[in-house]
């Protein structure tokens, strides 16, 4: 079920978002919702630079593999 959320923003932010929503042919509320969801999705995953850093760290990869193995075997405490 849809929820109603009230936000407060300054005039400049309102004008900017309103302009973008209009250009996107969307109501302001829908534009803000989609922008927030897109931001949340981007934050949930790492970008290419972060992934390259992870893949270059052999110790980290070893610990990730060990953690995955532990999780599959139901070992350890997950928080």
N, CA, C and O atoms as a Maestro MAE file, in Angstrom:
{
 s_m_m2io_version
 :::
 2.0.0
}

f_m_ct {
 s_m_title
 :::
 protein
 m_atom[316] {
  # First column is atom index #
  i_m_mmod_type
  r_m_x_coord
  r_m_y_coord
  r_m_z_coord
  i_m_residue_number
  s_m_chain_name
  s_m_pdb_residue_name
  s_m_pdb_atom_name
  i_m_atomic_number
  :::
  1 25 0.835 -1.177 0.000 1 A "UNK " " N  " 7
  2 3 0.000 0.000 0.000 1 A "UNK " " CA " 6
  3 2 0.885 1.247 0.000 1 A "UNK " " C  " 6
  4 15 1.878 1.310 0.725 1 A "UNK " " O  " 8
  5 25 0.528 2.213 -0.796 2 A "UNK " " N  " 7
  6 3 1.311 3.442 -0.905 2 A "UNK " " CA " 6
  7 2 1.278 4.225 0.403 2 A "UNK " " C  " 6
  8 15 0.271 4.235 1.111 2 A "UNK " " O  " 8
  9 25 2.385 4.876 0.708 3 A "UNK " " N  " 7
  10 3 2.502 5.702 1.908 3 A "UNK " " CA " 6
  11 2 2.703 7.157 1.497 3 A "UNK " " C  " 6
  12 15 3.250 7.444 0.432 3 A "UNK " " O  " 8
  13 25 2.260 8.053 2.340 4 A "UNK " " N  " 7
  14 3 2.455 9.480 2.114 4 A "UNK " " CA " 6
  15 2 3.597 9.959 2.981 4 A "UNK " " C  " 6
  16 15 3.647 9.670 4.177 4 A "UNK " " O  " 8
  17 25 4.518 10.696 2.370 5 A "UNK " " N  " 7
  18 3 5.673 11.239 3.075 5 A "UNK " " CA " 6
  19 2 5.718 12.737 2.807 5 A "UNK " " C  " 6
  20 15 5.576 13.171 1.664 5 A "UNK " " O  " 8
  21 25 5.912 13.514 3.844 6 A "UNK " " N  " 7
  22 3 6.031 14.958 3.694 6 A "UNK " " CA " 6
  23 2 7.490 15.338 3.843 6 A "UNK " " C  " 6
  24 15 8.153 14.907 4.786 6 A "UNK " " O  " 8
  25 25 7.996 16.147 2.916 7 A "UNK " " N  " 7
  26 3 9.379 16.614 3.017 7 A "UNK " " CA " 6
  27 2 9.396 18.136 2.938 7 A "UNK " " C  " 6
  28 15 8.502 18.753 2.360 7 A "UNK " " O  " 8
  29 25 10.406 18.713 3.517 8 A "UNK " " N  " 7
  30 3 10.593 20.163 3.474 8 A "UNK " " CA " 6
  31 2 11.897 20.417 2.717 8 A "UNK " " C  " 6
  32 15 12.924 19.796 2.990 8 A "UNK " " O  " 8
  33 25 11.830 21.343 1.761 9 A "UNK " " N  " 7
  34 3 13.032 21.695 1.012 9 A "UNK " " CA " 6
  35 2 13.019 23.186 0.733 9 A "UNK " " C  " 6
  36 15 11.967 23.826 0.741 9 A "UNK " " O  " 8
  37 25 14.193 23.723 0.489 10 A "UNK " " N  " 7
  38 3 14.247 25.152 0.198 10 A "UNK " " CA " 6
  39 2 13.742 25.423 -1.214 10 A "UNK " " C  " 6
  40 15 13.572 24.503 -2.015 10 A "UNK " " O  " 8
  41 25 13.509 26.684 -1.502 11 A "UNK " " N  " 7
  42 3 12.932 27.077 -2.790 11 A "UNK " " CA " 6
  43 2 13.797 26.639 -3.968 11 A "UNK " " C  " 6
  44 15 13.279 26.182 -4.987 11 A "UNK " " O  " 8
  45 25 15.095 26.778 -3.830 12 A "UNK " " N  " 7
  46 3 15.997 26.420 -4.924 12 A "UNK " " CA " 6
  47 2 15.915 24.928 -5.251 12 A "UNK " " C  " 6
  48 15 15.850 24.546 -6.420 12 A "UNK " " O  " 8
  49 25 15.919 24.091 -4.217 13 A "UNK " " N  " 7
  50 3 15.805 22.648 -4.437 13 A "UNK " " CA " 6
  51 2 14.462 22.312 -5.077 13 A "UNK " " C  " 6
  52 15 14.392 21.497 -5.997 13 A "UNK " " O  " 8
  53 25 13.398 22.943 -4.585 14 A "UNK " " N  " 7
  54 3 12.072 22.704 -5.141 14 A "UNK " " CA " 6
  55 2 12.028 23.076 -6.619 14 A "UNK " " C  " 6
  56 15 11.523 22.307 -7.437 14 A "UNK " " O  " 8
  57 25 12.548 24.239 -6.962 15 A "UNK " " N  " 7
  58 3 12.530 24.686 -8.362 15 A "UNK " " CA " 6
  59 2 13.350 23.749 -9.249 15 A "UNK " " C  " 6
  60 15 12.933 23.411 -10.357 15 A "UNK " " O  " 8
  61 25 14.500 23.338 -8.763 16 A "UNK " " N  " 7
  62 3 15.351 22.435 -9.533 16 A "UNK " " CA " 6
  63 2 14.657 21.105 -9.779 16 A "UNK " " C  " 6
  64 15 14.613 20.620 -10.910 16 A "UNK " " O  " 8
  65 25 14.115 20.516 -8.714 17 A "UNK " " N  " 7
  66 3 13.451 19.220 -8.858 17 A "UNK " " CA " 6
  67 2 12.180 19.331 -9.695 17 A "UNK " " C  " 6
  68 15 11.877 18.442 -10.491 17 A "UNK " " O  " 8
  69 25 11.446 20.409 -9.517 18 A "UNK " " N  " 7
  70 3 10.237 20.617 -10.312 18 A "UNK " " CA " 6
  71 2 10.567 20.711 -11.798 18 A "UNK " " C  " 6
  72 15 9.862 20.149 -12.636 18 A "UNK " " O  " 8
  73 25 11.643 21.426 -12.114 19 A "UNK " " N  " 7
  74 3 12.057 21.588 -13.503 19 A "UNK " " CA " 6
  75 2 12.438 20.233 -14.113 19 A "UNK " " C  " 6
  76 15 12.057 19.919 -15.241 19 A "UNK " " O  " 8
  77 25 13.191 19.442 -13.351 20 A "UNK " " N  " 7
  78 3 13.600 18.118 -13.837 20 A "UNK " " CA " 6
  79 2 12.392 17.196 -14.000 20 A "UNK " " C  " 6
  80 15 12.308 16.446 -14.972 20 A "UNK " " O  " 8
  81 25 11.466 17.251 -13.057 21 A "UNK " " N  " 7
  82 3 10.267 16.425 -13.147 21 A "UNK " " CA " 6
  83 2 9.454 16.794 -14.385 21 A "UNK " " C  " 6
  84 15 8.947 15.922 -15.090 21 A "UNK " " O  " 8
  85 25 9.336 18.077 -14.635 22 A "UNK " " N  " 7
  86 3 8.583 18.551 -15.798 22 A "UNK " " CA " 6
  87 2 9.255 18.086 -17.092 22 A "UNK " " C  " 6
  88 15 8.577 17.650 -18.023 22 A "UNK " " O  " 8
  89 25 10.568 18.177 -17.150 23 A "UNK " " N  " 7
  90 3 11.303 17.728 -18.335 23 A "UNK " " CA " 6
  91 2 11.171 16.229 -18.548 23 A "UNK " " C  " 6
  92 15 11.248 15.738 -19.674 23 A "UNK " " O  " 8
  93 25 10.973 15.511 -17.452 24 A "UNK " " N  " 7
  94 3 10.833 14.055 -17.502 24 A "UNK " " CA " 6
  95 2 9.361 13.643 -17.654 24 A "UNK " " C  " 6
  96 15 9.041 12.455 -17.693 24 A "UNK " " O  " 8
  97 25 8.477 14.637 -17.738 25 A "UNK " " N  " 7
  98 3 7.024 14.408 -17.877 25 A "UNK " " CA " 6
  99 2 6.476 13.541 -16.740 25 A "UNK " " C  " 6
  100 15 5.728 12.589 -16.962 25 A "UNK " " O  " 8
  101 25 6.874 13.903 -15.515 26 A "UNK " " N  " 7
  102 3 6.423 13.171 -14.324 26 A "UNK " " CA " 6
  103 2 5.952 14.161 -13.271 26 A "UNK " " C  " 6
  104 15 6.411 15.303 -13.231 26 A "UNK " " O  " 8
  105 25 5.034 13.721 -12.418 27 A "UNK " " N  " 7
  106 3 4.703 14.539 -11.252 27 A "UNK " " CA " 6
  107 2 5.935 14.618 -10.334 27 A "UNK " " C  " 6
  108 15 6.769 13.712 -10.318 27 A "UNK " " O  " 8
  109 25 6.031 15.697 -9.585 28 A "UNK " " N  " 7
  110 3 7.188 15.902 -8.719 28 A "UNK " " CA " 6
  111 2 7.381 14.743 -7.737 28 A "UNK " " C  " 6
  112 15 8.503 14.270 -7.558 28 A "UNK " " O  " 8
  113 25 6.319 14.289 -7.110 29 A "UNK " " N  " 7
  114 3 6.436 13.198 -6.138 29 A "UNK " " CA " 6
  115 2 7.001 11.936 -6.761 29 A "UNK " " C  " 6
  116 15 7.840 11.261 -6.164 29 A "UNK " " O  " 8
  117 25 6.538 11.617 -7.969 30 A "UNK " " N  " 7
  118 3 7.036 10.426 -8.652 30 A "UNK " " CA " 6
  119 2 8.501 10.597 -9.045 30 A "UNK " " C  " 6
  120 15 9.290 9.656 -8.960 30 A "UNK " " O  " 8
  121 25 8.854 11.803 -9.473 31 A "UNK " " N  " 7
  122 3 10.247 12.065 -9.838 31 A "UNK " " CA " 6
  123 2 11.165 11.876 -8.621 31 A "UNK " " C  " 6
  124 15 12.216 11.243 -8.725 31 A "UNK " " O  " 8
  125 25 10.766 12.419 -7.488 32 A "UNK " " N  " 7
  126 3 11.568 12.287 -6.263 32 A "UNK " " CA " 6
  127 2 11.674 10.822 -5.849 32 A "UNK " " C  " 6
  128 15 12.746 10.360 -5.459 32 A "UNK " " O  " 8
  129 25 10.555 10.087 -5.935 33 A "UNK " " N  " 7
  130 3 10.569 8.660 -5.584 33 A "UNK " " CA " 6
  131 2 11.547 7.894 -6.466 33 A "UNK " " C  " 6
  132 15 12.357 7.117 -5.961 33 A "UNK " " O  " 8
  133 25 11.480 8.106 -7.777 34 A "UNK " " N  " 7
  134 3 12.370 7.391 -8.685 34 A "UNK " " CA " 6
  135 2 13.830 7.787 -8.465 34 A "UNK " " C  " 6
  136 15 14.716 6.935 -8.528 34 A "UNK " " O  " 8
  137 25 14.085 9.057 -8.211 35 A "UNK " " N  " 7
  138 3 15.449 9.505 -7.947 35 A "UNK " " CA " 6
  139 2 16.000 8.863 -6.676 35 A "UNK " " C  " 6
  140 15 17.159 8.451 -6.635 35 A "UNK " " O  " 8
  141 25 15.173 8.782 -5.649 36 A "UNK " " N  " 7
  142 3 15.606 8.163 -4.386 36 A "UNK " " CA " 6
  143 2 15.879 6.673 -4.572 36 A "UNK " " C  " 6
  144 15 16.858 6.148 -4.041 36 A "UNK " " O  " 8
  145 25 15.018 5.993 -5.323 37 A "UNK " " N  " 7
  146 3 15.224 4.566 -5.569 37 A "UNK " " CA " 6
  147 2 16.484 4.318 -6.392 37 A "UNK " " C  " 6
  148 15 17.229 3.373 -6.129 37 A "UNK " " O  " 8
  149 25 16.718 5.169 -7.387 38 A "UNK " " N  " 7
  150 3 17.926 5.033 -8.198 38 A "UNK " " CA " 6
  151 2 19.172 5.242 -7.340 38 A "UNK " " C  " 6
  152 15 20.153 4.509 -7.465 38 A "UNK " " O  " 8
  153 25 19.123 6.239 -6.477 39 A "UNK " " N  " 7
  154 3 20.259 6.502 -5.583 39 A "UNK " " CA " 6
  155 2 20.495 5.305 -4.656 39 A "UNK " " C  " 6
  156 15 21.638 4.892 -4.457 39 A "UNK " " O  " 8
  157 25 19.430 4.753 -4.097 40 A "UNK " " N  " 7
  158 3 19.559 3.606 -3.193 40 A "UNK " " CA " 6
  159 2 20.156 2.402 -3.914 40 A "UNK " " C  " 6
  160 15 20.980 1.682 -3.350 40 A "UNK " " O  " 8
  161 25 19.742 2.183 -5.161 41 A "UNK " " N  " 7
  162 3 20.279 1.055 -5.934 41 A "UNK " " CA " 6
  163 2 21.766 1.258 -6.214 41 A "UNK " " C  " 6
  164 15 22.542 0.304 -6.150 41 A "UNK " " O  " 8
  165 25 22.166 2.480 -6.519 42 A "UNK " " N  " 7
  166 3 23.573 2.755 -6.786 42 A "UNK " " CA " 6
  167 2 24.422 2.568 -5.538 42 A "UNK " " C  " 6
  168 15 25.566 2.123 -5.623 42 A "UNK " " O  " 8
  169 25 23.872 2.902 -4.395 43 A "UNK " " N  " 7
  170 3 24.603 2.761 -3.135 43 A "UNK " " CA " 6
  171 2 24.735 1.304 -2.719 43 A "UNK " " C  " 6
  172 15 25.656 0.952 -1.983 43 A "UNK " " O  " 8
  173 25 23.818 0.447 -3.185 44 A "UNK " " N  " 7
  174 3 23.826 -0.956 -2.789 44 A "UNK " " CA " 6
  175 2 24.935 -1.746 -3.480 44 A "UNK " " C  " 6
  176 15 25.318 -2.814 -3.004 44 A "UNK " " O  " 8
  177 25 25.448 -1.241 -4.581 45 A "UNK " " N  " 7
  178 3 26.455 -1.938 -5.357 45 A "UNK " " CA " 6
  179 2 27.687 -1.061 -5.513 45 A "UNK " " C  " 6
  180 15 27.605 0.163 -5.416 45 A "UNK " " O  " 8
  181 25 28.814 -1.688 -5.750 46 A "UNK " " N  " 7
  182 3 30.032 -0.901 -5.924 46 A "UNK " " CA " 6
  183 2 30.240 -0.581 -7.401 46 A "UNK " " C  " 6
  184 15 29.771 -1.305 -8.279 46 A "UNK " " O  " 8
  185 25 30.942 0.504 -7.658 47 A "UNK " " N  " 7
  186 3 31.226 0.892 -9.034 47 A "UNK " " CA " 6
  187 2 32.462 0.127 -9.528 47 A "UNK " " C  " 6
  188 15 33.060 -0.645 -8.778 47 A "UNK " " O  " 8
  189 25 32.833 0.345 -10.780 48 A "UNK " " N  " 7
  190 3 33.945 -0.397 -11.380 48 A "UNK " " CA " 6
  191 2 35.267 -0.177 -10.642 48 A "UNK " " C  " 6
  192 15 36.040 -1.120 -10.469 48 A "UNK " " O  " 8
  193 25 35.530 1.040 -10.213 49 A "UNK " " N  " 7
  194 3 36.771 1.311 -9.485 49 A "UNK " " CA " 6
  195 2 36.816 0.553 -8.161 49 A "UNK " " C  " 6
  196 15 37.842 -0.026 -7.801 49 A "UNK " " O  " 8
  197 25 35.701 0.561 -7.446 50 A "UNK " " N  " 7
  198 3 35.643 -0.178 -6.178 50 A "UNK " " CA " 6
  199 2 35.809 -1.677 -6.421 50 A "UNK " " C  " 6
  200 15 36.514 -2.351 -5.669 50 A "UNK " " O  " 8
  201 25 35.167 -2.203 -7.464 51 A "UNK " " N  " 7
  202 3 35.284 -3.635 -7.748 51 A "UNK " " CA " 6
  203 2 36.716 -4.004 -8.109 51 A "UNK " " C  " 6
  204 15 37.211 -5.049 -7.686 51 A "UNK " " O  " 8
  205 25 37.386 -3.162 -8.885 52 A "UNK " " N  " 7
  206 3 38.782 -3.432 -9.231 52 A "UNK " " CA " 6
  207 2 39.674 -3.438 -7.999 52 A "UNK " " C  " 6
  208 15 40.607 -4.236 -7.908 52 A "UNK " " O  " 8
  209 25 39.390 -2.546 -7.048 53 A "UNK " " N  " 7
  210 3 40.143 -2.522 -5.799 53 A "UNK " " CA " 6
  211 2 39.916 -3.805 -5.008 53 A "UNK " " C  " 6
  212 15 40.856 -4.381 -4.459 53 A "UNK " " O  " 8
  213 25 38.672 -4.243 -4.954 54 A "UNK " " N  " 7
  214 3 38.343 -5.493 -4.249 54 A "UNK " " CA " 6
  215 2 39.045 -6.678 -4.906 54 A "UNK " " C  " 6
  216 15 39.663 -7.493 -4.221 54 A "UNK " " O  " 8
  217 25 38.950 -6.774 -6.229 55 A "UNK " " N  " 7
  218 3 39.534 -7.905 -6.947 55 A "UNK " " CA " 6
  219 2 41.053 -7.924 -6.875 55 A "UNK " " C  " 6
  220 15 41.657 -8.982 -7.056 55 A "UNK " " O  " 8
  221 25 41.680 -6.800 -6.621 56 A "UNK " " N  " 7
  222 3 43.139 -6.730 -6.516 56 A "UNK " " CA " 6
  223 2 43.641 -7.105 -5.126 56 A "UNK " " C  " 6
  224 15 44.845 -7.270 -4.929 56 A "UNK " " O  " 8
  225 25 42.747 -7.239 -4.173 57 A "UNK " " N  " 7
  226 3 43.125 -7.520 -2.782 57 A "UNK " " CA " 6
  227 2 42.958 -9.015 -2.504 57 A "UNK " " C  " 6
  228 15 41.867 -9.478 -2.173 57 A "UNK " " O  " 8
  229 25 44.058 -9.761 -2.644 58 A "UNK " " N  " 7
  230 3 44.000 -11.218 -2.480 58 A "UNK " " CA " 6
  231 2 43.551 -11.639 -1.089 58 A "UNK " " C  " 6
  232 15 42.799 -12.603 -0.947 58 A "UNK " " O  " 8
  233 25 44.006 -10.922 -0.053 59 A "UNK " " N  " 7
  234 3 43.599 -11.262 1.311 59 A "UNK " " CA " 6
  235 2 42.092 -11.073 1.496 59 A "UNK " " C  " 6
  236 15 41.428 -11.908 2.110 59 A "UNK " " O  " 8
  237 25 41.563 -9.986 0.969 60 A "UNK " " N  " 7
  238 3 40.125 -9.739 1.072 60 A "UNK " " CA " 6
  239 2 39.340 -10.818 0.338 60 A "UNK " " C  " 6
  240 15 38.339 -11.311 0.857 60 A "UNK " " O  " 8
  241 25 39.776 -11.189 -0.853 61 A "UNK " " N  " 7
  242 3 39.078 -12.233 -1.612 61 A "UNK " " CA " 6
  243 2 39.093 -13.561 -0.861 61 A "UNK " " C  " 6
  244 15 38.105 -14.296 -0.864 61 A "UNK " " O  " 8
  245 25 40.219 -13.862 -0.220 62 A "UNK " " N  " 7
  246 3 40.305 -15.094 0.563 62 A "UNK " " CA " 6
  247 2 39.285 -15.066 1.713 62 A "UNK " " C  " 6
  248 15 38.608 -16.061 1.976 62 A "UNK " " O  " 8
  249 25 39.184 -13.921 2.388 63 A "UNK " " N  " 7
  250 3 38.239 -13.805 3.496 63 A "UNK " " CA " 6
  251 2 36.789 -13.858 3.013 63 A "UNK " " C  " 6
  252 15 35.928 -14.415 3.694 63 A "UNK " " O  " 8
  253 25 36.520 -13.282 1.845 64 A "UNK " " N  " 7
  254 3 35.169 -13.348 1.283 64 A "UNK " " CA " 6
  255 2 34.807 -14.797 0.957 64 A "UNK " " C  " 6
  256 15 33.704 -15.250 1.261 64 A "UNK " " O  " 8
  257 25 35.743 -15.521 0.336 65 A "UNK " " N  " 7
  258 3 35.490 -16.938 0.006 65 A "UNK " " CA " 6
  259 2 35.261 -17.765 1.272 65 A "UNK " " C  " 6
  260 15 34.379 -18.623 1.311 65 A "UNK " " O  " 8
  261 25 36.053 -17.503 2.292 66 A "UNK " " N  " 7
  262 3 35.902 -18.231 3.552 66 A "UNK " " CA " 6
  263 2 34.540 -17.910 4.184 66 A "UNK " " C  " 6
  264 15 33.863 -18.798 4.702 66 A "UNK " " O  " 8
  265 25 34.151 -16.636 4.134 67 A "UNK " " N  " 7
  266 3 32.850 -16.251 4.671 67 A "UNK " " CA " 6
  267 2 31.706 -16.889 3.916 67 A "UNK " " C  " 6
  268 15 30.722 -17.313 4.523 67 A "UNK " " O  " 8
  269 25 31.818 -16.966 2.598 68 A "UNK " " N  " 7
  270 3 30.786 -17.610 1.788 68 A "UNK " " CA " 6
  271 2 30.697 -19.089 2.129 68 A "UNK " " C  " 6
  272 15 29.604 -19.640 2.261 68 A "UNK " " O  " 8
  273 25 31.841 -19.721 2.269 69 A "UNK " " N  " 7
  274 3 31.870 -21.132 2.642 69 A "UNK " " CA " 6
  275 2 31.230 -21.342 4.009 69 A "UNK " " C  " 6
  276 15 30.436 -22.265 4.189 69 A "UNK " " O  " 8
  277 25 31.573 -20.486 4.975 70 A "UNK " " N  " 7
  278 3 30.976 -20.576 6.310 70 A "UNK " " CA " 6
  279 2 29.459 -20.385 6.253 70 A "UNK " " C  " 6
  280 15 28.713 -21.096 6.926 70 A "UNK " " O  " 8
  281 25 29.019 -19.440 5.463 71 A "UNK " " N  " 7
  282 3 27.582 -19.177 5.354 71 A "UNK " " CA " 6
  283 2 26.858 -20.381 4.762 71 A "UNK " " C  " 6
  284 15 25.796 -20.770 5.248 71 A "UNK " " O  " 8
  285 25 27.426 -20.969 3.719 72 A "UNK " " N  " 7
  286 3 26.796 -22.143 3.103 72 A "UNK " " CA " 6
  287 2 26.733 -23.316 4.064 72 A "UNK " " C  " 6
  288 15 25.797 -24.114 4.016 72 A "UNK " " O  " 8
  289 25 27.734 -23.425 4.944 73 A "UNK " " N  " 7
  290 3 27.785 -24.520 5.911 73 A "UNK " " CA " 6
  291 2 27.062 -24.164 7.214 73 A "UNK " " C  " 6
  292 15 27.067 -24.949 8.162 73 A "UNK " " O  " 8
  293 25 26.446 -22.989 7.260 74 A "UNK " " N  " 7
  294 3 25.728 -22.523 8.468 74 A "UNK " " CA " 6
  295 2 26.642 -22.446 9.675 74 A "UNK " " C  " 6
  296 15 26.234 -22.751 10.796 74 A "UNK " " O  " 8
  297 25 27.890 -22.033 9.440 75 A "UNK " " N  " 7
  298 3 28.836 -21.855 10.535 75 A "UNK " " CA " 6
  299 2 28.947 -20.386 10.867 75 A "UNK " " C  " 6
  300 15 28.834 -19.528 9.993 75 A "UNK " " O  " 8
  301 25 29.166 -20.108 12.115 76 A "UNK " " N  " 7
  302 3 29.414 -18.736 12.534 76 A "UNK " " CA " 6
  303 2 28.140 -18.028 12.960 76 A "UNK " " C  " 6
  304 15 27.040 -18.580 12.911 76 A "UNK " " O  " 8
  305 25 28.330 -16.797 13.375 77 A "UNK " " N  " 7
  306 3 27.220 -15.961 13.828 77 A "UNK " " CA " 6
  307 2 27.071 -14.820 12.842 77 A "UNK " " C  " 6
  308 15 28.026 -14.084 12.594 77 A "UNK " " O  " 8
  309 25 25.901 -14.669 12.286 78 A "UNK " " N  " 7
  310 3 25.662 -13.644 11.293 78 A "UNK " " CA " 6
  311 2 24.908 -12.499 11.932 78 A "UNK " " C  " 6
  312 15 23.871 -12.700 12.566 78 A "UNK " " O  " 8
  313 25 25.433 -11.298 11.763 79 A "UNK " " N  " 7
  314 3 24.801 -10.097 12.346 79 A "UNK " " CA " 6
  315 2 24.504 -9.086 11.265 79 A "UNK " " C  " 6
  316 15 23.975 -8.013 11.552 79 A "UNK " " O  " 8
  :::
 }
 m_bond[315] {
  # First column is bond index #
  i_m_from
  i_m_to
  i_m_order
  :::
  1 1 2 1
  2 2 3 1
  3 3 4 2
  4 3 5 1
  5 5 6 1
  6 6 7 1
  7 7 8 2
  8 7 9 1
  9 9 10 1
  10 10 11 1
  11 11 12 2
  12 11 13 1
  13 13 14 1
  14 14 15 1
  15 15 16 2
  16 15 17 1
  17 17 18 1
  18 18 19 1
  19 19 20 2
  20 19 21 1
  21 21 22 1
  22 22 23 1
  23 23 24 2
  24 23 25 1
  25 25 26 1
  26 26 27 1
  27 27 28 2
  28 27 29 1
  29 29 30 1
  30 30 31 1
  31 31 32 2
  32 31 33 1
  33 33 34 1
  34 34 35 1
  35 35 36 2
  36 35 37 1
  37 37 38 1
  38 38 39 1
  39 39 40 2
  40 39 41 1
  41 41 42 1
  42 42 43 1
  43 43 44 2
  44 43 45 1
  45 45 46 1
  46 46 47 1
  47 47 48 2
  48 47 49 1
  49 49 50 1
  50 50 51 1
  51 51 52 2
  52 51 53 1
  53 53 54 1
  54 54 55 1
  55 55 56 2
  56 55 57 1
  57 57 58 1
  58 58 59 1
  59 59 60 2
  60 59 61 1
  61 61 62 1
  62 62 63 1
  63 63 64 2
  64 63 65 1
  65 65 66 1
  66 66 67 1
  67 67 68 2
  68 67 69 1
  69 69 70 1
  70 70 71 1
  71 71 72 2
  72 71 73 1
  73 73 74 1
  74 74 75 1
  75 75 76 2
  76 75 77 1
  77 77 78 1
  78 78 79 1
  79 79 80 2
  80 79 81 1
  81 81 82 1
  82 82 83 1
  83 83 84 2
  84 83 85 1
  85 85 86 1
  86 86 87 1
  87 87 88 2
  88 87 89 1
  89 89 90 1
  90 90 91 1
  91 91 92 2
  92 91 93 1
  93 93 94 1
  94 94 95 1
  95 95 96 2
  96 95 97 1
  97 97 98 1
  98 98 99 1
  99 99 100 2
  100 99 101 1
  101 101 102 1
  102 102 103 1
  103 103 104 2
  104 103 105 1
  105 105 106 1
  106 106 107 1
  107 107 108 2
  108 107 109 1
  109 109 110 1
  110 110 111 1
  111 111 112 2
  112 111 113 1
  113 113 114 1
  114 114 115 1
  115 115 116 2
  116 115 117 1
  117 117 118 1
  118 118 119 1
  119 119 120 2
  120 119 121 1
  121 121 122 1
  122 122 123 1
  123 123 124 2
  124 123 125 1
  125 125 126 1
  126 126 127 1
  127 127 128 2
  128 127 129 1
  129 129 130 1
  130 130 131 1
  131 131 132 2
  132 131 133 1
  133 133 134 1
  134 134 135 1
  135 135 136 2
  136 135 137 1
  137 137 138 1
  138 138 139 1
  139 139 140 2
  140 139 141 1
  141 141 142 1
  142 142 143 1
  143 143 144 2
  144 143 145 1
  145 145 146 1
  146 146 147 1
  147 147 148 2
  148 147 149 1
  149 149 150 1
  150 150 151 1
  151 151 152 2
  152 151 153 1
  153 153 154 1
  154 154 155 1
  155 155 156 2
  156 155 157 1
  157 157 158 1
  158 158 159 1
  159 159 160 2
  160 159 161 1
  161 161 162 1
  162 162 163 1
  163 163 164 2
  164 163 165 1
  165 165 166 1
  166 166 167 1
  167 167 168 2
  168 167 169 1
  169 169 170 1
  170 170 171 1
  171 171 172 2
  172 171 173 1
  173 173 174 1
  174 174 175 1
  175 175 176 2
  176 175 177 1
  177 177 178 1
  178 178 179 1
  179 179 180 2
  180 179 181 1
  181 181 182 1
  182 182 183 1
  183 183 184 2
  184 183 185 1
  185 185 186 1
  186 186 187 1
  187 187 188 2
  188 187 189 1
  189 189 190 1
  190 190 191 1
  191 191 192 2
  192 191 193 1
  193 193 194 1
  194 194 195 1
  195 195 196 2
  196 195 197 1
  197 197 198 1
  198 198 199 1
  199 199 200 2
  200 199 201 1
  201 201 202 1
  202 202 203 1
  203 203 204 2
  204 203 205 1
  205 205 206 1
  206 206 207 1
  207 207 208 2
  208 207 209 1
  209 209 210 1
  210 210 211 1
  211 211 212 2
  212 211 213 1
  213 213 214 1
  214 214 215 1
  215 215 216 2
  216 215 217 1
  217 217 218 1
  218 218 219 1
  219 219 220 2
  220 219 221 1
  221 221 222 1
  222 222 223 1
  223 223 224 2
  224 223 225 1
  225 225 226 1
  226 226 227 1
  227 227 228 2
  228 227 229 1
  229 229 230 1
  230 230 231 1
  231 231 232 2
  232 231 233 1
  233 233 234 1
  234 234 235 1
  235 235 236 2
  236 235 237 1
  237 237 238 1
  238 238 239 1
  239 239 240 2
  240 239 241 1
  241 241 242 1
  242 242 243 1
  243 243 244 2
  244 243 245 1
  245 245 246 1
  246 246 247 1
  247 247 248 2
  248 247 249 1
  249 249 250 1
  250 250 251 1
  251 251 252 2
  252 251 253 1
  253 253 254 1
  254 254 255 1
  255 255 256 2
  256 255 257 1
  257 257 258 1
  258 258 259 1
  259 259 260 2
  260 259 261 1
  261 261 262 1
  262 262 263 1
  263 263 264 2
  264 263 265 1
  265 265 266 1
  266 266 267 1
  267 267 268 2
  268 267 269 1
  269 269 270 1
  270 270 271 1
  271 271 272 2
  272 271 273 1
  273 273 274 1
  274 274 275 1
  275 275 276 2
  276 275 277 1
  277 277 278 1
  278 278 279 1
  279 279 280 2
  280 279 281 1
  281 281 282 1
  282 282 283 1
  283 283 284 2
  284 283 285 1
  285 285 286 1
  286 286 287 1
  287 287 288 2
  288 287 289 1
  289 289 290 1
  290 290 291 1
  291 291 292 2
  292 291 293 1
  293 293 294 1
  294 294 295 1
  295 295 296 2
  296 295 297 1
  297 297 298 1
  298 298 299 1
  299 299 300 2
  300 299 301 1
  301 301 302 1
  302 302 303 1
  303 303 304 2
  304 303 305 1
  305 305 306 1
  306 306 307 1
  307 307 308 2
  308 307 309 1
  309 309 310 1
  310 310 311 1
  311 311 312 2
  312 311 313 1
  313 313 314 1
  314 314 315 1
  315 315 316 2
  :::
 }
}
